[in-house]
Amino acid sequence: MFKKLVALIAASGLLLLAGCNTMAGLGKDIQKGGEVLQKSADKEMAK
């Protein structure tokens, strides 16, 4: 029983770490998209 509990906790920890990496990657993608929009808006304002 104890081994199953330890295995469950370890698996949960791995999933949480993988989720953090995914969210960090998503945040970077969103930031890149915002930068592209900002550059586009700056070009329009310069006209």
PDBQT receptor file of N, H, CA, C and O in Angstrom, charges set to zero:
ATOM      1  N   MET A   1       0.825  -1.194   0.000  1.00  0.00    +0.000 N 
ATOM      2  CA  MET A   1       0.000   0.000   0.000  1.00  0.00    +0.000 C 
ATOM      3  C   MET A   1       0.871   1.260   0.000  1.00  0.00    +0.000 C 
ATOM      4  O   MET A   1       0.582   2.217  -0.719  1.00  0.00    +0.000 OA
ATOM      5  N   PHE A   2       1.929   1.258   0.804  1.00  0.00    +0.000 N 
ATOM      6  H   PHE A   2       2.163   0.480   1.388  1.00  0.00    +0.000 HD
ATOM      7  CA  PHE A   2       2.802   2.426   0.903  1.00  0.00    +0.000 C 
ATOM      8  C   PHE A   2       3.504   2.693  -0.423  1.00  0.00    +0.000 C 
ATOM      9  O   PHE A   2       3.660   3.849  -0.818  1.00  0.00    +0.000 OA
ATOM     10  N   LYS A   3       3.926   1.638  -1.111  1.00  0.00    +0.000 N 
ATOM     11  H   LYS A   3       3.798   0.700  -0.790  1.00  0.00    +0.000 HD
ATOM     12  CA  LYS A   3       4.607   1.801  -2.401  1.00  0.00    +0.000 C 
ATOM     13  C   LYS A   3       3.684   2.428  -3.437  1.00  0.00    +0.000 C 
ATOM     14  O   LYS A   3       4.118   3.237  -4.257  1.00  0.00    +0.000 OA
ATOM     15  N   LYS A   4       2.411   2.053  -3.397  1.00  0.00    +0.000 N 
ATOM     16  H   LYS A   4       2.058   1.396  -2.731  1.00  0.00    +0.000 HD
ATOM     17  CA  LYS A   4       1.445   2.637  -4.330  1.00  0.00    +0.000 C 
ATOM     18  C   LYS A   4       1.258   4.123  -4.057  1.00  0.00    +0.000 C 
ATOM     19  O   LYS A   4       1.150   4.924  -4.985  1.00  0.00    +0.000 OA
ATOM     20  N   LEU A   5       1.222   4.484  -2.784  1.00  0.00    +0.000 N 
ATOM     21  H   LEU A   5       1.310   3.833  -2.030  1.00  0.00    +0.000 HD
ATOM     22  CA  LEU A   5       1.065   5.884  -2.410  1.00  0.00    +0.000 C 
ATOM     23  C   LEU A   5       2.270   6.702  -2.856  1.00  0.00    +0.000 C 
ATOM     24  O   LEU A   5       2.109   7.799  -3.391  1.00  0.00    +0.000 OA
ATOM     25  N   VAL A   6       3.462   6.187  -2.643  1.00  0.00    +0.000 N 
ATOM     26  H   VAL A   6       3.592   5.296  -2.208  1.00  0.00    +0.000 HD
ATOM     27  CA  VAL A   6       4.681   6.888  -3.067  1.00  0.00    +0.000 C 
ATOM     28  C   VAL A   6       4.702   7.031  -4.586  1.00  0.00    +0.000 C 
ATOM     29  O   VAL A   6       5.067   8.086  -5.106  1.00  0.00    +0.000 OA
ATOM     30  N   ALA A   7       4.311   5.976  -5.299  1.00  0.00    +0.000 N 
ATOM     31  H   ALA A   7       4.015   5.119  -4.877  1.00  0.00    +0.000 HD
ATOM     32  CA  ALA A   7       4.276   6.030  -6.764  1.00  0.00    +0.000 C 
ATOM     33  C   ALA A   7       3.264   7.066  -7.240  1.00  0.00    +0.000 C 
ATOM     34  O   ALA A   7       3.527   7.793  -8.197  1.00  0.00    +0.000 OA
ATOM     35  N   LEU A   8       2.123   7.140  -6.588  1.00  0.00    +0.000 N 
ATOM     36  H   LEU A   8       1.909   6.549  -5.810  1.00  0.00    +0.000 HD
ATOM     37  CA  LEU A   8       1.097   8.114  -6.952  1.00  0.00    +0.000 C 
ATOM     38  C   LEU A   8       1.594   9.543  -6.723  1.00  0.00    +0.000 C 
ATOM     39  O   LEU A   8       1.381  10.420  -7.561  1.00  0.00    +0.000 OA
ATOM     40  N   ILE A   9       2.245   9.770  -5.605  1.00  0.00    +0.000 N 
ATOM     41  H   ILE A   9       2.418   9.058  -4.924  1.00  0.00    +0.000 HD
ATOM     42  CA  ILE A   9       2.777  11.101  -5.311  1.00  0.00    +0.000 C 
ATOM     43  C   ILE A   9       3.858  11.485  -6.318  1.00  0.00    +0.000 C 
ATOM     44  O   ILE A   9       3.898  12.625  -6.780  1.00  0.00    +0.000 OA
ATOM     45  N   ALA A  10       4.732  10.542  -6.658  1.00  0.00    +0.000 N 
ATOM     46  H   ALA A  10       4.699   9.616  -6.283  1.00  0.00    +0.000 HD
ATOM     47  CA  ALA A  10       5.789  10.816  -7.631  1.00  0.00    +0.000 C 
ATOM     48  C   ALA A  10       5.199  11.133  -9.005  1.00  0.00    +0.000 C 
ATOM     49  O   ALA A  10       5.649  12.060  -9.679  1.00  0.00    +0.000 OA
ATOM     50  N   ALA A  11       4.196  10.368  -9.416  1.00  0.00    +0.000 N 
ATOM     51  H   ALA A  11       3.830   9.615  -8.869  1.00  0.00    +0.000 HD
ATOM     52  CA  ALA A  11       3.560  10.611 -10.719  1.00  0.00    +0.000 C 
ATOM     53  C   ALA A  11       2.863  11.971 -10.734  1.00  0.00    +0.000 C 
ATOM     54  O   ALA A  11       2.907  12.682 -11.738  1.00  0.00    +0.000 OA
ATOM     55  N   SER A  12       2.232  12.325  -9.643  1.00  0.00    +0.000 N 
ATOM     56  H   SER A  12       2.197  11.747  -8.827  1.00  0.00    +0.000 HD
ATOM     57  CA  SER A  12       1.565  13.628  -9.557  1.00  0.00    +0.000 C 
ATOM     58  C   SER A  12       2.583  14.761  -9.661  1.00  0.00    +0.000 C 
ATOM     59  O   SER A  12       2.337  15.767 -10.328  1.00  0.00    +0.000 OA
ATOM     60  N   GLY A  13       3.712  14.595  -9.008  1.00  0.00    +0.000 N 
ATOM     61  H   GLY A  13       3.912  13.779  -8.466  1.00  0.00    +0.000 HD
ATOM     62  CA  GLY A  13       4.765  15.603  -9.080  1.00  0.00    +0.000 C 
ATOM     63  C   GLY A  13       5.282  15.787 -10.486  1.00  0.00    +0.000 C 
ATOM     64  O   GLY A  13       5.515  16.913 -10.927  1.00  0.00    +0.000 OA
ATOM     65  N   LEU A  14       5.462  14.690 -11.192  1.00  0.00    +0.000 N 
ATOM     66  H   LEU A  14       5.273  13.775 -10.835  1.00  0.00    +0.000 HD
ATOM     67  CA  LEU A  14       5.931  14.784 -12.573  1.00  0.00    +0.000 C 
ATOM     68  C   LEU A  14       4.918  15.497 -13.461  1.00  0.00    +0.000 C 
ATOM     69  O   LEU A  14       5.291  16.304 -14.313  1.00  0.00    +0.000 OA
ATOM     70  N   LEU A  15       3.647  15.199 -13.261  1.00  0.00    +0.000 N 
ATOM     71  H   LEU A  15       3.345  14.544 -12.569  1.00  0.00    +0.000 HD
ATOM     72  CA  LEU A  15       2.611  15.868 -14.052  1.00  0.00    +0.000 C 
ATOM     73  C   LEU A  15       2.578  17.371 -13.771  1.00  0.00    +0.000 C 
ATOM     74  O   LEU A  15       2.391  18.177 -14.682  1.00  0.00    +0.000 OA
ATOM     75  N   LEU A  16       2.758  17.733 -12.518  1.00  0.00    +0.000 N 
ATOM     76  H   LEU A  16       2.909  17.078 -11.777  1.00  0.00    +0.000 HD
ATOM     77  CA  LEU A  16       2.777  19.158 -12.179  1.00  0.00    +0.000 C 
ATOM     78  C   LEU A  16       3.959  19.865 -12.828  1.00  0.00    +0.000 C 
ATOM     79  O   LEU A  16       3.818  20.980 -13.330  1.00  0.00    +0.000 OA
ATOM     80  N   LEU A  17       5.120  19.224 -12.819  1.00  0.00    +0.000 N 
ATOM     81  H   LEU A  17       5.234  18.318 -12.411  1.00  0.00    +0.000 HD
ATOM     82  CA  LEU A  17       6.288  19.830 -13.454  1.00  0.00    +0.000 C 
ATOM     83  C   LEU A  17       6.088  19.973 -14.956  1.00  0.00    +0.000 C 
ATOM     84  O   LEU A  17       6.457  20.994 -15.538  1.00  0.00    +0.000 OA
ATOM     85  N   ALA A  18       5.513  18.966 -15.580  1.00  0.00    +0.000 N 
ATOM     86  H   ALA A  18       5.214  18.137 -15.107  1.00  0.00    +0.000 HD
ATOM     87  CA  ALA A  18       5.253  19.031 -17.019  1.00  0.00    +0.000 C 
ATOM     88  C   ALA A  18       4.251  20.139 -17.319  1.00  0.00    +0.000 C 
ATOM     89  O   ALA A  18       4.389  20.844 -18.319  1.00  0.00    +0.000 OA
ATOM     90  N   GLY A  19       3.261  20.297 -16.475  1.00  0.00    +0.000 N 
ATOM     91  H   GLY A  19       3.149  19.725 -15.663  1.00  0.00    +0.000 HD
ATOM     92  CA  GLY A  19       2.267  21.351 -16.656  1.00  0.00    +0.000 C 
ATOM     93  C   GLY A  19       2.887  22.734 -16.541  1.00  0.00    +0.000 C 
ATOM     94  O   GLY A  19       2.513  23.644 -17.282  1.00  0.00    +0.000 OA
ATOM     95  N   CYS A  20       3.819  22.900 -15.630  1.00  0.00    +0.000 N 
ATOM     96  H   CYS A  20       4.122  22.160 -15.029  1.00  0.00    +0.000 HD
ATOM     97  CA  CYS A  20       4.489  24.196 -15.485  1.00  0.00    +0.000 C 
ATOM     98  C   CYS A  20       5.280  24.533 -16.736  1.00  0.00    +0.000 C 
ATOM     99  O   CYS A  20       5.263  25.677 -17.190  1.00  0.00    +0.000 OA
ATOM    100  N   ASN A  21       5.967  23.561 -17.291  1.00  0.00    +0.000 N 
ATOM    101  H   ASN A  21       5.981  22.632 -16.922  1.00  0.00    +0.000 HD
ATOM    102  CA  ASN A  21       6.726  23.816 -18.509  1.00  0.00    +0.000 C 
ATOM    103  C   ASN A  21       5.797  24.182 -19.652  1.00  0.00    +0.000 C 
ATOM    104  O   ASN A  21       6.120  25.054 -20.458  1.00  0.00    +0.000 OA
ATOM    105  N   THR A  22       4.655  23.530 -19.729  1.00  0.00    +0.000 N 
ATOM    106  H   THR A  22       4.393  22.821 -19.074  1.00  0.00    +0.000 HD
ATOM    107  CA  THR A  22       3.695  23.822 -20.783  1.00  0.00    +0.000 C 
ATOM    108  C   THR A  22       3.152  25.232 -20.624  1.00  0.00    +0.000 C 
ATOM    109  O   THR A  22       3.050  25.965 -21.607  1.00  0.00    +0.000 OA
ATOM    110  N   MET A  23       2.804  25.623 -19.417  1.00  0.00    +0.000 N 
ATOM    111  H   MET A  23       2.887  25.027 -18.618  1.00  0.00    +0.000 HD
ATOM    112  CA  MET A  23       2.272  26.959 -19.183  1.00  0.00    +0.000 C 
ATOM    113  C   MET A  23       3.317  28.023 -19.451  1.00  0.00    +0.000 C 
ATOM    114  O   MET A  23       2.991  29.100 -19.950  1.00  0.00    +0.000 OA
ATOM    115  N   ALA A  24       4.565  27.738 -19.127  1.00  0.00    +0.000 N 
ATOM    116  H   ALA A  24       4.830  26.863 -18.722  1.00  0.00    +0.000 HD
ATOM    117  CA  ALA A  24       5.630  28.701 -19.413  1.00  0.00    +0.000 C 
ATOM    118  C   ALA A  24       5.778  28.883 -20.919  1.00  0.00    +0.000 C 
ATOM    119  O   ALA A  24       5.961  30.002 -21.398  1.00  0.00    +0.000 OA
ATOM    120  N   GLY A  25       5.702  27.796 -21.654  1.00  0.00    +0.000 N 
ATOM    121  H   GLY A  25       5.554  26.887 -21.264  1.00  0.00    +0.000 HD
ATOM    122  CA  GLY A  25       5.792  27.876 -23.113  1.00  0.00    +0.000 C 
ATOM    123  C   GLY A  25       4.612  28.636 -23.693  1.00  0.00    +0.000 C 
ATOM    124  O   GLY A  25       4.775  29.425 -24.624  1.00  0.00    +0.000 OA
ATOM    125  N   LEU A  26       3.431  28.404 -23.151  1.00  0.00    +0.000 N 
ATOM    126  H   LEU A  26       3.298  27.764 -22.394  1.00  0.00    +0.000 HD
ATOM    127  CA  LEU A  26       2.246  29.117 -23.611  1.00  0.00    +0.000 C 
ATOM    128  C   LEU A  26       2.388  30.612 -23.349  1.00  0.00    +0.000 C 
ATOM    129  O   LEU A  26       2.033  31.431 -24.197  1.00  0.00    +0.000 OA
ATOM    130  N   GLY A  27       2.901  30.963 -22.187  1.00  0.00    +0.000 N 
ATOM    131  H   GLY A  27       3.189  30.297 -21.498  1.00  0.00    +0.000 HD
ATOM    132  CA  GLY A  27       3.112  32.376 -21.860  1.00  0.00    +0.000 C 
ATOM    133  C   GLY A  27       4.079  33.038 -22.817  1.00  0.00    +0.000 C 
ATOM    134  O   GLY A  27       3.869  34.185 -23.212  1.00  0.00    +0.000 OA
ATOM    135  N   LYS A  28       5.131  32.341 -23.197  1.00  0.00    +0.000 N 
ATOM    136  H   LYS A  28       5.302  31.409 -22.877  1.00  0.00    +0.000 HD
ATOM    137  CA  LYS A  28       6.097  32.890 -24.153  1.00  0.00    +0.000 C 
ATOM    138  C   LYS A  28       5.458  33.092 -25.517  1.00  0.00    +0.000 C 
ATOM    139  O   LYS A  28       5.705  34.101 -26.178  1.00  0.00    +0.000 OA
ATOM    140  N   ASP A  29       4.632  32.133 -25.943  1.00  0.00    +0.000 N 
ATOM    141  H   ASP A  29       4.431  31.313 -25.406  1.00  0.00    +0.000 HD
ATOM    142  CA  ASP A  29       3.941  32.262 -27.228  1.00  0.00    +0.000 C 
ATOM    143  C   ASP A  29       3.005  33.460 -27.233  1.00  0.00    +0.000 C 
ATOM    144  O   ASP A  29       2.954  34.209 -28.208  1.00  0.00    +0.000 OA
ATOM    145  N   ILE A  30       2.271  33.640 -26.153  1.00  0.00    +0.000 N 
ATOM    146  H   ILE A  30       2.312  33.031 -25.361  1.00  0.00    +0.000 HD
ATOM    147  CA  ILE A  30       1.347  34.770 -26.053  1.00  0.00    +0.000 C 
ATOM    148  C   ILE A  30       2.127  36.081 -26.056  1.00  0.00    +0.000 C 
ATOM    149  O   ILE A  30       1.703  37.062 -26.667  1.00  0.00    +0.000 OA
ATOM    150  N   GLN A  31       3.262  36.093 -25.373  1.00  0.00    +0.000 N 
ATOM    151  H   GLN A  31       3.606  35.297 -24.875  1.00  0.00    +0.000 HD
ATOM    152  CA  GLN A  31       4.080  37.302 -25.336  1.00  0.00    +0.000 C 
ATOM    153  C   GLN A  31       4.593  37.651 -26.738  1.00  0.00    +0.000 C 
ATOM    154  O   GLN A  31       4.585  38.819 -27.127  1.00  0.00    +0.000 OA
ATOM    155  N   LYS A  32       5.038  36.644 -27.495  1.00  0.00    +0.000 N 
ATOM    156  H   LYS A  32       5.045  35.696 -27.178  1.00  0.00    +0.000 HD
ATOM    157  CA  LYS A  32       5.504  36.883 -28.863  1.00  0.00    +0.000 C 
ATOM    158  C   LYS A  32       4.386  37.467 -29.715  1.00  0.00    +0.000 C 
ATOM    159  O   LYS A  32       4.609  38.400 -30.485  1.00  0.00    +0.000 OA
ATOM    160  N   GLY A  33       3.179  36.914 -29.575  1.00  0.00    +0.000 N 
ATOM    161  H   GLY A  33       2.998  36.156 -28.949  1.00  0.00    +0.000 HD
ATOM    162  CA  GLY A  33       2.039  37.429 -30.328  1.00  0.00    +0.000 C 
ATOM    163  C   GLY A  33       1.752  38.878 -29.978  1.00  0.00    +0.000 C 
ATOM    164  O   GLY A  33       1.437  39.677 -30.861  1.00  0.00    +0.000 OA
ATOM    165  N   GLY A  34       1.857  39.225 -28.715  1.00  0.00    +0.000 N 
ATOM    166  H   GLY A  34       2.114  38.577 -27.999  1.00  0.00    +0.000 HD
ATOM    167  CA  GLY A  34       1.657  40.609 -28.283  1.00  0.00    +0.000 C 
ATOM    168  C   GLY A  34       2.707  41.540 -28.850  1.00  0.00    +0.000 C 
ATOM    169  O   GLY A  34       2.403  42.678 -29.206  1.00  0.00    +0.000 OA
ATOM    170  N   GLU A  35       3.946  41.064 -28.938  1.00  0.00    +0.000 N 
ATOM    171  H   GLU A  35       4.192  40.139 -28.649  1.00  0.00    +0.000 HD
ATOM    172  CA  GLU A  35       5.012  41.884 -29.508  1.00  0.00    +0.000 C 
ATOM    173  C   GLU A  35       4.755  42.160 -30.990  1.00  0.00    +0.000 C 
ATOM    174  O   GLU A  35       4.979  43.271 -31.469  1.00  0.00    +0.000 OA
ATOM    175  N   VAL A  36       4.287  41.142 -31.709  1.00  0.00    +0.000 N 
ATOM    176  H   VAL A  36       4.105  40.239 -31.320  1.00  0.00    +0.000 HD
ATOM    177  CA  VAL A  36       3.979  41.319 -33.131  1.00  0.00    +0.000 C 
ATOM    178  C   VAL A  36       2.856  42.336 -33.306  1.00  0.00    +0.000 C 
ATOM    179  O   VAL A  36       2.928  43.199 -34.181  1.00  0.00    +0.000 OA
ATOM    180  N   LEU A  37       1.814  42.236 -32.470  1.00  0.00    +0.000 N 
ATOM    181  H   LEU A  37       1.755  41.536 -31.759  1.00  0.00    +0.000 HD
ATOM    182  CA  LEU A  37       0.717  43.197 -32.548  1.00  0.00    +0.000 C 
ATOM    183  C   LEU A  37       1.193  44.610 -32.224  1.00  0.00    +0.000 C 
ATOM    184  O   LEU A  37       0.762  45.576 -32.853  1.00  0.00    +0.000 OA
ATOM    185  N   GLN A  38       2.073  44.723 -31.252  1.00  0.00    +0.000 N 
ATOM    186  H   GLN A  38       2.423  43.937 -30.741  1.00  0.00    +0.000 HD
ATOM    187  CA  GLN A  38       2.584  46.041 -30.871  1.00  0.00    +0.000 C 
ATOM    188  C   GLN A  38       3.387  46.669 -32.006  1.00  0.00    +0.000 C 
ATOM    189  O   GLN A  38       3.241  47.856 -32.296  1.00  0.00    +0.000 OA
ATOM    190  N   LYS A  39       4.227  45.874 -32.640  1.00  0.00    +0.000 N 
ATOM    191  H   LYS A  39       4.346  44.909 -32.405  1.00  0.00    +0.000 HD
ATOM    192  CA  LYS A  39       5.017  46.383 -33.777  1.00  0.00    +0.000 C 
ATOM    193  C   LYS A  39       4.106  46.814 -34.912  1.00  0.00    +0.000 C 
ATOM    194  O   LYS A  39       4.342  47.843 -35.545  1.00  0.00    +0.000 OA
ATOM    195  N   SER A  40       3.073  46.039 -35.172  1.00  0.00    +0.000 N 
ATOM    196  H   SER A  40       2.881  45.203 -34.658  1.00  0.00    +0.000 HD
ATOM    197  CA  SER A  40       2.124  46.377 -36.227  1.00  0.00    +0.000 C 
ATOM    198  C   SER A  40       1.404  47.686 -35.897  1.00  0.00    +0.000 C 
ATOM    199  O   SER A  40       1.230  48.539 -36.767  1.00  0.00    +0.000 OA
ATOM    200  N   ALA A  41       0.995  47.838 -34.660  1.00  0.00    +0.000 N 
ATOM    201  H   ALA A  41       1.136  47.145 -33.953  1.00  0.00    +0.000 HD
ATOM    202  CA  ALA A  41       0.316  49.065 -34.242  1.00  0.00    +0.000 C 
ATOM    203  C   ALA A  41       1.254  50.260 -34.331  1.00  0.00    +0.000 C 
ATOM    204  O   ALA A  41       0.834  51.348 -34.723  1.00  0.00    +0.000 OA
ATOM    205  N   ASP A  42       2.517  50.069 -33.974  1.00  0.00    +0.000 N 
ATOM    206  H   ASP A  42       2.859  49.185 -33.656  1.00  0.00    +0.000 HD
ATOM    207  CA  ASP A  42       3.487  51.168 -34.057  1.00  0.00    +0.000 C 
ATOM    208  C   ASP A  42       3.687  51.611 -35.506  1.00  0.00    +0.000 C 
ATOM    209  O   ASP A  42       3.831  52.803 -35.777  1.00  0.00    +0.000 OA
ATOM    210  N   LYS A  43       3.695  50.657 -36.432  1.00  0.00    +0.000 N 
ATOM    211  H   LYS A  43       3.578  49.689 -36.211  1.00  0.00    +0.000 HD
ATOM    212  CA  LYS A  43       3.857  50.993 -37.848  1.00  0.00    +0.000 C 
ATOM    213  C   LYS A  43       2.648  51.794 -38.352  1.00  0.00    +0.000 C 
ATOM    214  O   LYS A  43       2.803  52.745 -39.119  1.00  0.00    +0.000 OA
ATOM    215  N   GLU A  44       1.453  51.401 -37.917  1.00  0.00    +0.000 N 
ATOM    216  H   GLU A  44       1.328  50.629 -37.294  1.00  0.00    +0.000 HD
ATOM    217  CA  GLU A  44       0.234  52.108 -38.322  1.00  0.00    +0.000 C 
ATOM    218  C   GLU A  44       0.220  53.526 -37.774  1.00  0.00    +0.000 C 
ATOM    219  O   GLU A  44      -0.219  54.453 -38.455  1.00  0.00    +0.000 OA
ATOM    220  N   MET A  45       0.696  53.699 -36.554  1.00  0.00    +0.000 N 
ATOM    221  H   MET A  45       1.053  52.946 -36.001  1.00  0.00    +0.000 HD
ATOM    222  CA  MET A  45       0.707  55.044 -35.949  1.00  0.00    +0.000 C 
ATOM    223  C   MET A  45       1.729  55.960 -36.625  1.00  0.00    +0.000 C 
ATOM    224  O   MET A  45       1.574  57.181 -36.638  1.00  0.00    +0.000 OA
ATOM    225  N   ALA A  46       2.768  55.353 -37.181  1.00  0.00    +0.000 N 
ATOM    226  H   ALA A  46       2.894  54.361 -37.170  1.00  0.00    +0.000 HD
ATOM    227  CA  ALA A  46       3.817  56.143 -37.818  1.00  0.00    +0.000 C 
ATOM    228  C   ALA A  46       3.366  56.685 -39.179  1.00  0.00    +0.000 C 
ATOM    229  O   ALA A  46       3.983  57.613 -39.701  1.00  0.00    +0.000 OA
ATOM    230  N   LYS A  47       2.311  56.125 -39.754  1.00  0.00    +0.000 N 
ATOM    231  H   LYS A  47       1.810  55.371 -39.329  1.00  0.00    +0.000 HD
ATOM    232  CA  LYS A  47       1.834  56.570 -41.078  1.00  0.00    +0.000 C 
ATOM    233  C   LYS A  47       1.169  57.901 -41.020  1.00  0.00    +0.000 C 
ATOM    234  O   LYS A  47       0.716  58.411 -42.045  1.00  0.00    +0.000 OA
TER     235      LYS A  47
